[in-house]
Amino acid sequence: SGEQILTIRKFKISPDPVQLSGKSITLSIDAQLHQDIPAGARMKIKVWKVSSIFGWKIYLPAPCLVSVGW
């Protein structure tokens, strides 16, 4: 579609694998911004878990753990 405005250079999540049993999750992201983002802009993030069944990859939407900005 449009031009890429952001490049993610590093992405780290811990613990790995993620434990969803009430534990804390830490995300670390190193990104390069190619354009200014206008004041008041909103960001939408979709998170997927990739699983494989019989060699077929399936993409499952990750549950919303924290509602931030919605």
N, C-alpha and C positions, 0 to 999 in steps of 0.2 A: 504494500500500500504506500504509505508516505515514507519520508526520510527518517532514518534512525536518529533519535535525539539523545540516546543514552547507550553507552557500552559498559557492560558489567565485566570488570577485569578479574575480580576475585569474589567468590561467594563461599562462606564457611558457615556451617550450622553445627551446633553442639548441644547436647550429646548426639553422636552419630553411631547407631541409628537413634532417631527421635523417640523418646518415651512420652506417651500421651497420658500417663497416669498421675497428673497433678504436678509434674516436675517442671522446672524452668527450661526454656529453650532460648539459646543465644544465637543471634544472627549477626554476621559481620560481612559487610559488602563494601568493595572498593569499586567505584564507578567513575566514568568520565562523562561529563555532560557536554554535548555538542552544540546546544542552543540554550538561551535563557528560557526559564519557565516563567510564564506570566504570574503575577501576584494573584492569589485566589484560585489557582489551578488545582484540580483534584486529581488524585492518583488512584488507579484501580489495579489491584494485584490479584492474580489468579494463581493458586497453588495446586499442583497435581502430584499424585503419587503414581509412579510408573511401576506396574507389576507385570510379570510374565507368567502366562499359563500355557503349557505345552508349546513353548517357543513363540507364542503370540504376545506382543506387548499391548497392554491395556492401560489407559490413562484414567485414573479415578480422581474426582475432585476431592481435595483434602478438606476436612471439616473446618468450619470457621471457629477458631479457638478464642479469638479476641476481636470484638467489633470496634475497629478504630476508624473514625471518620465517616461512618455510615449511619 
